């Protein structure tokens, strides 16, 4: 037990949060203290089956021994030296990511929003153009540049005018709309292979391939935001792999570091920053890269991509007979599943929490399930049973 677990009550922690932390998050009254696999434990010892996964971050679960060991060993050797010097973990991770993605070069940063910012900067620098096309319902981050590509009044309204002035939003899943929107000043089209924050919205089959062909024909870059869909989440290594599409630039974060902060962009041959054009003090530091390498090794050795695909199918089957008067649609790929309701879902998430199952309500009416890929069939059966009960109730 750590000092905080021993020293503070729930009310004391809530009071300290109100006093010292900006109120950017709405949290249930639960203090999580430790985790193992797909199970989290709170301050008072209650255990929860986690289907939030740090918002699709903790793909290999909590406290995986291979990741813990890799971090411990790296901490003993070297945590940070800056990018003024070479380090072994950074070049090893870059090589591994190139092998996994089929891309050419990597730039490391610290988060998903940073990776989107870097992708926009590289696209502008490469093309000399400042126009972008994004999708209605998109979410690409909350920094001021990434927010320019994020659809939705609730995210944008307090921060206008935004940094990028020439962004067109078109209907997601409509390749012809992208074709029509491309103009002389268009640098890139930016898309999520599956829209996560918008409620696990899956485009029609062939959509990404059609957009790829359009971008190639019109000499416009295609940027795929794989921050949420990467590293086995959808039952393939990356969302792009469902259609064998190769973007010009792709963004990564979340599951890349198994919970340790790290982000990256990858670009095809011929697209790269030159010396001094972009940088990150902490990007690609030895500790983050060691955690990411260990996470990838776990995904490979435990065949979690296949596990995600098979258990995703299993969970979708368990959910098929949910109450049709309340449930509008169930959709997903791998262990990225959305249950769209005919009403707001915040109360459903709260009731599931009372039953010791953590789920996330997004887009107001969608229960998003993105559990650790190590979750067991038995645990998913319990999750499905709880969801049946709370949705019916």
Secondary structure, DSSP 8 states (H G I E B T S, - for coil): --HHHHH--HHHHHHHHHHHS-S-----S--EEEEEBTEEEETTS-EEEESSHHHHT-TT-BS-HHHHHHHHHHHHH-S---TTS--HHHHHHHHHHHHHH--SEEEEESSHHHHHHHHHHHHHHHHS--EEEEETT----SSHHHHHT---HHHHGGG-S-S-S-EEEE-TT-HHHHHHH--TTEEEEEEESEETTTTSEE--TTHHHHHHHHHHHHT-EEEEE-TTTTTTTTSSSSGGGGTT---SEEEE-GGGGTTS--EEEEE-TT----TTS---SSTT-HHHHHHHHHHHHHHHHTTHHHHHHHHHHHHHHHHTTS-TTTEEEEEEETTEEEEEESS--HHHHHHHHHTTEE-EEETTTEEEE---TT--HHHHHHHHHHHHHHHH-
